[in-house]
Amino acid sequence: MANFLELVKNRYSCRNYLPKRVEQEKVDYILECVRFAPSAVNKQPWCFHIIRVEADKAKLQQCYNRDWFKTAPMYVIASILHDEEWVRADGKHHGDIDIAIAVEHLCLAATEQGLGTCWVCNFDAILCKDLFQLPNQEEPAVLIPLGYPADEPKVKQRKAIEDITR
């Protein structure tokens, strides 16, 4: 990637993956980028579960039963650790914000490495928590399929700058 804007423009929601294993070096690089994501008061209230084993992939696919999702060679479950998140004086919890920043670091790092990702938030979080026996304070917030894209990005429709600034 030549610059950050080009990287951002190249990231898209990939919904079809090649049946090719993602190299561990790339996964390590991506997770290192996630590790440096900012969070409120540097609490880093997150946990990232790497799902590569077939039995675990099958369990996760129960939580989001879509054909395209099943094409991914691996997944990441991004969870908020509610007992570690920062809470502002007015009671606003920042775990959702922190996990969103970290997940986007993951997606951008994956794009830089030639990989595809997709934010999946419309999944059965209760079933996911149960199937993976996550502790009470841990909330699975986002599922991220990760792999080599087998599709092409569509043109992104974006609002004009003057429509998003005041």
Buried (B, 14 or more C-beta within 10 A) or exposed (E): BEEEEEBEBEBBBBBBBBEEEBEEEBBEBBBEBBEEBEBBEEBBBBBBBBBBEEEBBEBBBEBBEEEBBBBBBBBBBBBBBBEBBBBEEEEEBBBEBBBBBBBBBBBBBBBBBEBBBBBBEEBBBEBBBEBBEBEEEBBBBBBBBBBBBBBEEEEEEEEEEEEEEE
